Structures are given as structure tokens and as C-alpha cells.
């Protein structure tokens, strides 16, 4: 399995989409299936973490604006 090389949300999402297309088109050999599913799970976790931290940052910024 590849190490998570994506450094931003968009790259991670693009890779997830690529993996999903491969699964839908049955373009993944059985030996590679497990590795790509695990990679997709790691990418999804990365995206969820990124979304959560971005949401928290935005909420904090909005809170500061309201206090001013």
C-alpha cells in the first residue's frame, strides 16, 4: 500500500475519486483491491480531519468577528 502522499484536501479527493472509478469499472485486480480500499480509508480519514479543522478555524474566526 502506498504511503499517504497527498498534502491537501483536493489531491486526496481526486485520489479517492480515482479509486472509486477503478472499483466501479472493476479495473482493480483482486490482489490490489485490499490495498486500494485501505488507501481510500486513509484518505477519507484525512479529508474528515481536514474538514473538521477547517470548520473549527472558521467558527473561531466568526466568533472573533462577532466579539468586535
C-alpha positions as CSV (number, residue, x, y, z in Angstrom):
1,X,0.0,0.0,0.0
2,X,1.2,3.5,-0.8
3,X,2.0,5.9,1.9
4,X,-0.3,8.9,2.2
5,X,1.4,11.4,-0.1
6,X,-1.4,13.8,-0.5
7,X,-0.8,17.0,1.3
8,X,-4.0,18.8,0.6
9,X,-7.7,18.1,0.5
10,X,-8.1,18.4,-3.3
11,X,-5.4,15.9,-4.0
12,X,-6.9,13.4,-1.5
13,X,-10.3,13.8,-3.0
14,X,-9.0,13.3,-6.5
15,X,-7.3,10.1,-5.5
16,X,-10.5,8.8,-3.7
17,X,-12.4,9.5,-6.9
18,X,-9.8,7.6,-8.9
19,X,-10.1,4.6,-6.6
20,X,-13.9,4.6,-6.7
21,X,-13.9,4.7,-10.5
22,X,-11.4,1.8,-10.6
23,X,-13.8,-0.1,-8.3
24,X,-16.9,0.7,-10.3
25,X,-15.2,-0.2,-13.5
26,X,-13.7,-3.4,-12.0
27,X,-10.2,-2.2,-13.1
28,X,-8.6,-3.4,-9.9
29,X,-7.1,-6.8,-9.7
30,X,-8.1,-8.8,-6.7
31,X,-4.5,-8.6,-5.2
32,X,-4.7,-4.8,-5.4
33,X,-8.2,-4.5,-4.1
34,X,-7.4,-4.6,-0.4
35,X,-4.5,-2.1,-0.7
36,X,-6.6,0.4,-2.6
37,X,-9.6,0.1,-0.2
38,X,-7.2,0.7,2.7
39,X,-5.7,3.7,0.9
40,X,-9.2,5.1,0.3
41,X,-10.0,4.7,4.0
42,X,-6.8,6.6,5.0
43,X,-7.7,9.4,2.5
44,X,-11.2,9.6,3.8
45,X,-9.9,10.0,7.3
46,X,-7.5,12.7,6.2
47,X,-10.3,14.6,4.5
48,X,-12.6,14.3,7.5
49,X,-9.9,15.6,9.8
50,X,-9.1,18.5,7.3
51,X,-12.8,19.4,7.1
52,X,-13.2,19.3,10.9
53,X,-10.1,21.5,11.5
54,X,-11.2,24.0,8.8
55,X,-14.7,24.2,10.3
56,X,-13.2,24.9,13.7
57,X,-10.9,27.6,12.3
58,X,-13.8,29.3,10.5
59,X,-16.1,29.1,13.6
60,X,-13.3,30.7,15.7
61,X,-12.8,33.4,13.1
62,X,-16.6,34.1,13.0
63,X,-16.7,34.2,16.8
64,X,-13.9,36.8,16.9
65,X,-15.8,38.9,14.4
66,X,-18.9,38.8,16.5
67,X,-17.0,39.9,19.6
68,X,-15.7,43.0,17.8
